[in-house]
């Protein structure tokens, strides 16, 4: 076999032979969802601005540890992909990456490819109490869901519906939502389907969900930015979503958070944290 670009190979789904960005284009081009390039760019700009403001306000201070980088002989103390100079004008000039003629998914409204690590202690409550450890939160319930691989970005809708059903809760019982910003089109599509009975019927009726689950308040969705600004280190992002949402619950003195992410192969995962 000839040499291949590792990034392209790793992010191409063998189930549908599409790179992840092309599955996002499927969502962006779906006329029933009505997602525009301007909306994707606006969502991405919000992510950068919220992340920049969060760092300025010290929001991430409790959950980020400085890491020493020998090659630079220095510590990396904060996310270095955040753009504080974002605007519709600068994003408008960025060319589509996956369908250069008719696409709307660009490097500016997609998640960044980054390196990162995360760690968290997970144990039974009784064990934490016996060790005298502080408890940041609890796993209430979780679910996964399979969907068409070429539309993998919509799979979290099914996972969210499934975990809410398992926990006997509704979206109104959730104070904070962290949905991984793999692509702006993905989060926009998920939000629209959750808030529309007709879209739930069309996209998930065969799985038994035909009624709208409700609106996710914009101020409660990725309130401090997401993967578009902070990066999406594959294999790390799920734990990052959990940690960020638990710290946000503590700041808000709120009870419950929902985290969710799409995964190549048509997978969706969701978890309720308290």
Secondary structure, 3 states (H helix, E strand, C coil): CCCCCHHHHHCEECCCCEEHHHHHHHHHCCCCCCCCHHHHHHHHHHHHHHHHHHHHCCCCCCCCCCEEEHHHCEEECCCCCCCCCCCHHHHHCCCECCCCCCCCCECCCECCCCCCCCCCCCCCHHHHHHHCCCCCCCEEEEEEEECCHHHHHHHHHHHHHHHHHHHCCCHHHCCEEEECCCEHHHHHHHHHHHCCHHHHHHHHHHHCCCCCCCCCCHHHECCCCCHHHHCCCCCCHHHHHHHHHHHHHHHHCCCCEEEEEEECCCEEEEEEEC
